[in-house]
Amino acid sequence: MSLVIASPAHRQSRSSLHSPWFAQVLADADIHLDGNRPWDIHLKHPQTLQRLLQSGGLALGESYMDGWWECHAIDRLVERLLRARLEDTLRTPRAKWESFKGLMRPPKDSSRFRVVGRVRYAVGNPVFQAMLDPFMSHSCAYWVDGVQTLEEAQMAKFELLCRQLQLRPGMRVLDLGCGWGGFMRYAAKHHAVHVLGLSHEAQHIQLGQTLAGRLPVQFELSDYATFNADGKSKFDRIVSIGALEQVGQAHMPAFLETAKRSLKEDGWMLLQTQGKNHSERLLDVWNDSYIYPQGYLPSLEEVTQASQTHFVVKDVHTIGADHDRTLLHWHQRFEMAWPQLRLSHDERFYRMWRFHLLSSAASFRTQHHQMWQLVLAPKALPKAKR
């Protein structure tokens, strides 16, 4: 969610920040202060509005984490804020400055891929085991007709990916950013392929290996930048589900270079990534601070431009609307598991995770964010002159 709430009122005195102007701005988005509808905001701290007007989207998330305001249906609240385009019309210099600072902050080690998900995944396997389906698929599900459960929707997504890749028994498949290996297990079991998965998280690999049992899958703890550096290992197919947005904007070309050198000349790559509808260099400050530090959601144009050096785009499939429903299922399961999870996590973590899941659902519902599946094929090498 790229939301900044602020106003022309940033020039006004502190006492004027509680004027009817702000209430009218919210009313234009069909939101009432201390109203009785699920998406209305209930203020719990006298300086909440002042904080929002000063720091925008960062303060919206942080003040919720701090218990300064409540809302029964955060996704419906954020949906109204986004549909009213308040992020375009109401901005503060401070919010812009915080976004710019986040963008310009150099990576800790520019010679390696920055996998921003390390902060997100540091919460540990138990949170994700409670929230995700039995495949442990931490990506958009596919809610086709007839699908009822999260597990069924994830299996439908896996089957869609396998059909798009036209997998055949005996193929070698590389999964870049395999997580806990859900796709690997499905493809190996249902399509008789051999899969190598790369992950930067040792805890993912340990659990993934346990879940895989005797299936022909293999995990490797690897930095994508150095994998298969000599290009001698070739795969029939490559899949990457949700890894591209985690390597950061500057490293997208290198990520795709790794895929190109690891793919056979007649191979295909399936790239699933979330992104936004337009190129924008300002980061979402709250997500940058708490969920994906220095993560980057590219536009479709940026993805295709980054890939065109090595690949041609054979097909693009959009499933962004499906992620709204997926996130709501994750939130429901997280809420059900919270009585147990609260034994190892505090209330601020609960509110952070709840705000993240529900505000993200709203961003996909309003199409501010999208989810694409691109089928890529290597560019044909020019024939040598005789």
VEXFIRO-82497 format. One record per residue (C-alpha): residue in three letters; y, x, z. Coordinates in steps of 0.02 Angstrom, whole numbers, plus 50000, padded with zeros to 5 digits. Each point is the difference from the previous one (the first is absolute). Layout:
BEGIN
AlaYXZ...
***
This chain:
BEGIN
Met500005000050000Ser501685007249950Leu501164989650108Val501695004850067Ile501024987050093Ala501825004050022Ser501664993349948Pro501795001849952Ala500194998050187His499625018250031Arg501895002649997Gln500294986350127Ser500135002050188Arg498444999850107Ser500484983150072Ser500054992049828Leu498195004449963His499474983950086Ser501144989449890Pro499364984849902Trp499985011249845Phe498305007450040Ala499254983350046Gln500624993249833Val499225014749906Leu498324995950079Ala500254981449971Asp500235003649814Ala498245007350007Asp499394984550094Ile499855009550164His500744993950164Leu500375010050157Asp498974993050144Gly499374986049888Asn498374990550020Arg499155004249834Pro498655013549988Trp501115011949901Asp501574998450107Ile500575014950104His500074998950189Leu501155013050076Lys499445008250162His501335013550019Pro501894997749992Gln500265014949885Thr498684995349870Leu501234994349867Gln501095015150026Arg498495011349979Leu499464991249840Leu501735000749925Gln500155018550035Ser498325006549939Gly499234986849888Gly498135000249963Leu499645014350120Ala500754989850143Leu499124984149944Gly498315008150027Glu500475010750150Ser500844985950094Tyr498464989149975Met498905014250066Asp501165000950151Gly499864981350033Trp501814996149958Trp499564985149891Glu498524988749968Cys499374990149852His498404990149987Ala499795003049812Ile500735017049955Asp499324999149823Arg500924983749967Leu501595007150077Val499955015649892Glu499554989649848Arg501624990350021Leu501025015750028Leu499315007649841Arg500164984449894Ala501824998750054Arg500245018149940Leu500855005250160Glu499445017849969Asp501145000249847Thr501514991250070Leu500055006050180Arg499945018850025Thr500735012650122Pro500495018049967Arg498885005350145Ala498474991549926Lys500315008549833Trp500245016750086Glu498374998650098Ser499074995949838Phe500795014949912Lys499555011850142Gly498204994249994Leu499925003049813Met500755017450010Arg498965006050147Pro498905014149933Pro498124999250024Lys499285011250135Asp498935009149872Ser500604997849822Ser498555010249930Arg498744986650046Phe499874981449974Arg500844990550139Val498864985750046Val501194988950093Gly498614988550059Arg499545012750134Val501264991950117Arg499354982649961Tyr498185004750021Ala500335009450162Val499794983450090Gly498125003049985Asn498484991749924Pro499844985750128Val501614991649944Phe499434999949819Gln498224995050043Ala500714984850088Met501224995849861Leu499025003549840Asp498444992949921Pro498265007850022Phe500315011149848Met501525007350091Ser501044997449844His501825003650043Ser500704993549835Cys500414983749912Ala498554987849984Tyr499734988849849Trp500064981550040Val499154992349849Asp499444981949994Gly498584996650119Val500375014550116Gln500204994650181Thr499855015250113Leu500855016950004Glu498325008549971Glu499674989549844Ala501755003749934Gln499775018850023Met498324999349911Ala500854990549858Lys501305014049992Phe498655013449994Glu499084990949862Leu501614998149901Leu500295018850013Cys498215003849946Arg500164988549848Gln501655007749951Leu499225017350009Gln498434994049908Leu498875009350119Arg498245004249943Pro498515006250103Gly500015018750027Met501875002749975Arg500945012250111Val501524991950080Leu501415008250099Asp500954989650128Leu501695007950036Gly500524994150172Cys498364991250044Gly500444994650176Trp498404994350086Gly499074999149835Gly499914981249972Phe500145001149811Met498805014749997Arg498654990350091Tyr500234984549892Ala499975009649835Ala498495010450050Lys499014984850059His500434987749862His500285011649850Ala498855014850039Val501355013349983His500225016150099Val501695000950088Leu500985014350079Gly501434994550111Leu501475010750054Ser500894996450162His501265009050110Glu499384991150157Ala498495007150092Gln499814983950101His499854990149838Ile498655011449934Gln499004999650160Leu499954981050005Gly499804998749811Gln498455011150002Thr499234989350136Leu500334984049901Ala499335007549838Gly498275003550067Arg498905006449858Leu501084994149856Pro500405013449868Val501765003150062Gln500805015950064Phe501605002950098Glu501105015449994Leu501455004250116Ser501215006749871Asp501805002449955Tyr500234991749831Ala501105014249940Thr498635013050011Phe498484989549953Asn499085006349846Ala501385012649965Asp499055008249858Gly499594983349918Lys498165004149983Ser499384984250086Lys500124984849885Phe499764981750039Asp499634985149889Arg501204988950095Ile501355002050132Val500664986550115Ser501485000750117Ile500364984950109Gly501635000850096Ala500185019050006Leu501425002549876Glu501364992350109Gln499435011150144Val500235016849914Gly501874997449979Gln501134999149848Ala500145018749970His498125002649996Met499494985949883Pro499925011549847Ala498915012750093Phe498864986150063Leu499734994149822Glu499745017949942Thr498565001450123Ala499254984249925Lys500215006349822Arg499135016750028Ser498564991150088Leu499694986949865Lys498915001649846Glu500904998449833Asp499194983049970Gly500204994550182Trp501114986750077Met501034999050158Leu500384984150099Leu501605001750100Gln500434986350124Thr501695002050083Gln501334989450080Gly501805001649947Lys501634991249974Asn500764990849854His501415012349969Ser500355018450022Glu500925002950163Arg500285016450090Leu500484993150170Leu498534999350119Asp499564985750115Val500605008350160Trp498904990350121Asn498405003249902Asp500535018049977Ser500195001850188Tyr498444990950060Ile498714996849864Tyr500095011849850Pro501185014650034Gln500675005749832Gly498864988049909Tyr500624993549834Leu499684983849908Pro500265003549816Ser500484987849865Leu498774996849860Glu501145009949885Glu499915015050116Val498104999250007Thr499824999349812Gln501285013849975Ala499105011350124Ser498334996749916Gln500545001549819Thr499905019050001His498114999450014Phe499474981949971Val500224984749893Val500034982850082Lys498584989249939Asp500304985050112Val501104993850142His499474986150118Thr501144992550134Ile499274993650163Gly501545000450112Ala499864981850054Asp498265003650067His500695012650124Asp501044986850087Arg498404990850045Thr499095016250042Leu501355005350123Leu499984982950084His498125001750025Trp500255017550074His501314993050117Gln498874985850056Arg498585012050038Phe501195011950089Glu500634985950112Met498234994850042Ala499545018050045Trp501585003650102Pro499264995350171Gln498805014749978Leu501205011649908Arg501344998050134Leu498895010250116Ser500485015449898His501664994949919Asp501634993950076Glu501054984749963Arg501215009649890Phe498565005249887Tyr499454981949988Arg501734994349949Met500185014449876Trp498354995949916Arg500364981349998Phe501715002749922His499265011849870Leu498604988449944Leu501044984149992Ser501575007449921Ser498905008649870Ala499174983549960Ala501724992549969Ser500495014249884Phe498484996749889Arg500244981150010Thr501775001849933Gln499465013149871His501155013150073His498425010550005Gln498604999849874Met498215006049985Trp499405007249835Gln498345005849930Leu500205011949854Val498575006149891Leu500435017349934Ala499155010649868Pro500345018549968Lys501135003849855Ala499035006849853Leu500255018649977Pro500735004949831Lys498705006749880Ala500065018649970Lys500675005149830Arg498735007949884
***
